[in-house]
Amino acid sequence: MNVAMSGKGGRAAARAPLVGLLVAAEAPRAKFLPAALARAAAAPIDARDFTGKELETALVYDGKQRVLLVGLGERKKLTVETLRRAGAAVVRRARQFRLDRCGVLLAAGAVASAEAGRALAEGMALGNYVFHGQKSESPPPLVKQAAVEFSGTAAERRAFATGLAQGAVIGRAQCFARDLGNHPSNVATPRFLVEQARRAVRGSRVRLKVVARAELVRRGFGGLLGVARGSAEPPFFLEFDWRPARWRKSICLIGKGLTFDTGGISLKPAQGMEEMKFDLCGGAAVIASFAAIAALQPKVRVFGLVPCTENMPGGRAIKPGDVLKTYGGLTVEVTNTDAEGRLVLADALGRAQELKPDFAVDLATLTGACVVALGHKASGLFCNHVDLAERLKRAGDEAGERLWPLPLWDEYLDEMRSTVADLKNSGSRFGGAVTAAAFLRKFAGDLAWAHLDIAGTAWDVPRNELYDGGASGVGVRMLVRLVEGLE
């Protein structure tokens, strides 16, 4: 979908077959509206059927034109998340009527103009998302053009237009991440992730190196190779590098790319196992973030690492009791082959230490324990560095992807010590998200590092205007915010 400012007089937005009027509760009869649209909107306002409360909607007609009123709530309480969801609501209604164009009219308000534009465009992209998959019938039509008119000063309009363009890039990237997660695992194989990573940065100055099996063996990626042993699909390790002409800070983004997780020899129950196609969502977020980084070109050095494989119970699969030597040299006793994500991340963290970034962040659908602790409304945040934790929390709040800090105390590592190796990969059933993070901390070494457990937010999140099932693409908006904050 192409999202752009409406142009002179806002005619393209006002004349669209469906136009969304985003209005605050204090002024549902917004003065910025063209006279014809104001008249059309008057009936539900006069009848008190529409009061402008947050995300309330009313649909009226002006001849053949559809006019959708969307409430923003009290102006002083307006948030970027409300704008994001309001933009999605307009596009969803346009799709409902099988329209290929829509318009949005909005006035400057409590949210900074650039932030308003960015949130609106992100929401419109997400509201336009449909995963058709391998269905035999024709895919549903999508909105192709969205014209946005913003009422404000010349400076406010310029800032809004900049934010709108940025939001369109980030929204497309998040939809790309959702696609990667939603594909069935016989399509989204490790090789498929390699192809999509190349597609994400094609034609840009982002460098991508694909490390295949022979080099993985030679360099000693023992965690990734161990997990991959049971699969007929070859493993890969993706290394991204965005290097601007000038930068002050550097960061390494790491994503778990398990394209399917059966649990290996420690086989998962059959019920719900089909959802394990979503185990690549951390890797998907990193790949998609580089698609956005390639377009936005932040003045920050950004590395990306994504280990890609399947976890399968083949005849060569690792067994409980096996010992693996990871990339950094630490050895791990595998007491549970279903705790495989931390094994591939151990290799990635060892590689990240060599890159010497100022910060490192990994994202992984790592533990069911984190879902039990936080549900589907926040990702778990584990961090060994105060400044990084604050930056992540702020980026998550601004992006509408909330993080909640959990402890990373040294005592939790005691449960992960082995009698035959440096560590074991699984502890007791208590505090599973925390002991997993403590395990990863050992491999992060001296890095200023954070681990984000996105098991509860990567899919099956609460449905609203932005999400209608499947992969959420969580992490893309937050990671881009984090990177931009380092400029």
Steps between C-alpha positions, in 0.01 A plus 500: 500500500627846407440747784560866420398853591189607314646804331354845437175555689477138611277420202632147446419403859163678510382347171601139570217242484547457875642780711589458865451802724715469814351732759546567872224471758512873577441596137318235298385787276861566404554839335760357262243289313380607154142627508349200319665250734404706806137490390514123447652449845243720675217243530669241727662780701169681551330173596782429750556168324860614456679693774864467396602264779809293435468276189122541484381492138196609302439454127290746304447567129525818295346378178716206395794606715550320829607711795645316800529696825767363733529636852838586650379557855603800706763703318723539805503120548560414134775241445687378194346156554151647462607667174655176383179307564283776354694488172458124491125535564455719191688263271321193636163661426616586148600138449162389629341693212761363256629849423848559362522861625427684822571834660574618854457848643667597828586824680813577699451411865668390822733254324803648322433528127781266388392238754139533388592443137718205582243327718220559251697349210610201707139432597373536145756247376408252774129551441552414135677172579350166399684169481333299225741206515427202277122548475356402162261794464611843384663719765290782648553845349722740690509877520759622251493876559445700819500880494546681831417863570648658813378837623774701664768763443745462213766372742257251654399374157864450400572306819183294453598414141844384618344282768245364252777389262696336785190324629419361157848343484475353849144376445606317183792347689275374777261348245803330344586351842140383538519326164817316603331376815171403337638280224477126573831339584513298176523840327693697762805276520847623602582541130183709459616732779829546316312595182277743688798657677659566161173647377478727807828678425527461122613820332604660829833562670428241767744213467380146555721197548344153501707246693419145382570161656862451392607834645286443810692179561837660435430794732346289777133602518430200720167615642339567162648186342386290794139617475507453121623140512154342497376699200531427129509878446846661511565769762613854423632793699411847368730795566372849412711815511369855450795736499416868442761754399508634857381353827559541873330188638467141387250228584458131421149361449466123544192295411418134553413350161356155583275435200332211684546354845376148568699490823740247348542176694324675792194506276225756561136391541309480171236751608600846388829390344398664171558835673870423515534650151500828695831410668682706237331827601806644675704444186217638287502822704874546446481427126206738457672767710785500253252559218396817687859593589600468135235760410533735799883493509555593867839638603566194717713193424261205515599133494245222472538129580234238428571126550257300281408133532229250595486291817402150389521149657697328222735207537797734536326738742670601822387302805445597862840467666703602193758777544548776240784749466364843408659767283654685792657181641263431789361147518134417563338179621170459316258380765195597292513515121190723505710775658670548164454873447754588765753272329486685167495835682810395695688478170359835386601671824850356467521649150359832625785530750746500210318791334540714816180706468405759759177306561356162410135391509358156428136415432367148534179307548691329776281377785142412579583615852512861378149463357382371839664798671395783266227362276468642149522871579871554567837345416744407773807724533822370654794738494846534655538871421294784649528740205406232246204389711371858517546547124312179427216581738461844342516362145240237585263756652535735202449217252202347680697179565520485876783338695497397864826455694568169673796414728839387379663415832813285521323243720284389209806368318567248780214289370663482156836355606594153375719226645637405157513836315522871573121530498184302434227636280197445723409541865191422702145602406517799734615838368568356156513835320747636755733200505504502118606866506766423761633229268524748209670759718796268537552506122456878475822546696591868537242622249248764606221259416126448523286192438138544393277198546221552245330162541180668617493785248618345173162344418157443652496857631175679590312582180430863423519738204869418451493119532257241379683178589825333399845647543510851648838610364587616851838663544535680167362837614688480829835403346484782245420744783791367703742540211378854421547594865873426469558759225 
